[in-house]
Structure formats: C-alpha cells, structure tokens
Amino acid sequence: MMRYKIISLGLLIILFSCKDVNKFSSGSYPNAEVFEIKLPKENVIYKIDSVKMNTGLQVPPFEWAGRETLLKDKTLQNGYVVFYAFLKESNQIMYFYAREDGSNKTKIGLISIQNGLSLGNWQEVNKDLSKEENEQSTKLFKEKIISKIK
C-alpha cells in the first residue's frame, strides 16, 4: 500500500514539473498569458479601443489569398471579446482577449502572435514560441497594451 502512495506521489511530482503541464488547463485559451485588470469589462474594452486608435495599433488592411483582408475585433458567443493589434516596429499582429472575471475585474489574455501581414503563421504563446520569444512578446504586450489600460 505504501508503495502505491510513493509511486503516485512521484508521478504527480513529474506531471507538475513538466513544461507542458498547461496542456491540461481548461478554458477556451489554455495557453494564453493572462493579466488581471481591476476594472469592469466595458471600461477595459473602451480603453483598449482608445489605445489602439491613439497609438496606431490598428491592423491595416492587407492582401491575403488574392483579396483585401481586414482583421476586426469582435465579441464571441462565449463572452470573450477578441482583439487584434499591429506593432509596426516588430511587424507583428497580437491576438488577445478580454473577459469579465467576477466583480469589477477583467482578465486579458495574450493568445498568439502573427509575424507579418500574411495569415497562416500564428504562433500560440506559451506553446509554439521559445521561452525567449514568450518573454519578449509578453514584455511588448505589457508595454503596448496592459500598461496603458490600468
């Protein structure tokens, strides 16, 4: 009996020390880098829209598959509001969400990064990017979005 407890404990330690333990997370975006803002979702959405307009983070229309494409922010049926922001200096599109999380709190999650203005090259944070790329993307996201809406 003691032997099974030791084996079970060992397996749990191995499981939780693995880099990819986040694969078992629940939710729509289990790999997202999440930040909590102490404001209601409506205020956060307004501030994100304002930041995007005033700092030139709007994704410009671009040619894809032979026709002009425009990535638009939208509200999904599951309550998430998803956004796209274009960072000219690094030529990247950031895809992120805002979701109400209890009383006057909103979670913002960086979901993925697209290099360049050509679809089909999305990389999920905390999954497809290296540790250094994740750190760089998170730092840039904090600087360009999170710091401006707190």
N, C-alpha and C positions, 0 to 999 in steps of 0.2 A: 504494500500500500504506500509506504514511504517512497519507494522507487518511482511510482507513478506521479507523485507530487513533485519530486525533483525534476523529472522529465518534463512535466507540464510547465513548471516554473522556467526551466531552461528554454523551452520553445517560446514562451511568452517574451522572455528577455530578447531572444533572437528576433522575433517578429517586430517588437517595438524599437529595436536598434537599427532596423533596416532603413535605408534611404527612401525606399518606395512604399513605406507604410501608408502614405497618404492615398494610395490606390484604394484603400478600404473605406475612405471617407464617404459620407453620404452627401446628398445635395446635388444641385444642378451643375455646379462648377467646383468639384472637389480639389482641384489643384491651384485654384486662384490664390493670389497673395492678398489677404484681406486686411482692411483697415476699418476701425470703428470711429464714426463721427457722432458727436453728441448734439445732433440736430435732427428734426423730422425730415423724412424723405423729400417732401415737397421743397423745403429750403435747400437741401443738398442738390436736387435736380436744377433748381434755379441758379445756384452758384456755379455748378458745372457748366451749364449753358452759357452763363455770363463769362466765365473764364475762357471757354473755347472761343467765343466771339471776340473778346477783347485782347486775346494773346495770339490770335492766328492759328489756333489748333484745329480748325475745321478741316476735314479731309476734302481736298479738292476733287472735282470730277476727274475721272481718268478713263483711259481706253482699256477695255478688257473684253476679250473674245469678240473683237470687231465692233463693239458698240460702247458708247459712253456709259459709265457706271458711277453711281453716287451712293456711298455708304451713309445711311441715315440712322440716327439714334431712334430707338423705339421702346415701347412698353410691351413686355411679353405677357402671355396669359398667366404665368405663374407668379406675377407680381414683381419680377425683376425689370428694371429699366436698364437697357444696354446702350453704351456709348462708344463712339469711335473718335480718337484724337490723333491728329497727324503732327509729328515732330519733324519739322523741316531740316533742322541741323543734323539729325541722325537718319533721316529718310525712313522713318518707321511709323506704322499705324499701331496705336494701342487700343485694344478692345477691353472694355471693363464694364462692370455693372454697379448699380446702387439698389439696395433692398432694405426696407424698413426692418428693424430688429428690436421690437419692443417699444417701450415708452420713450419717444423723442430720441431714438438712436437709429443710425443708418449704417449699414455695412457697405463698404465699397471694395470691390474685388477686381484686381488686375487679372484678366483671364489669359490673354495671349498677345503676341507681338507679330506683326507682319513687316517684313523688310521690303521696302519699296512700294510702289503703287502698282502692284500686279497681284491679283488674288491667287490663292492656292499655295502660299508659302507661310501660313500661320504656324506659329510655334507656341505651345502652351507653356506658361510659366510654371516652374516647379515640376516640370515633366520633360519637355523637349529641349530646354535651354541648359547650358552648363551652369555650374554654381556661380562662376564669374559673370556670365550673361544675365542670370537671375538677379544678382546683386546690382548690376549696372541698371537693368530695366526697372527694378524696384526703386532705386535711388532717383532715377529720372522721373518716374511716376509720382513719387512723393514730392519732388521739386516742382513739377509742372502742374499737378492736379491737387493732390492732398493738401499741401501747404497753403494753397490759395482758397480752400473752402472751409477750413477750420474756424 
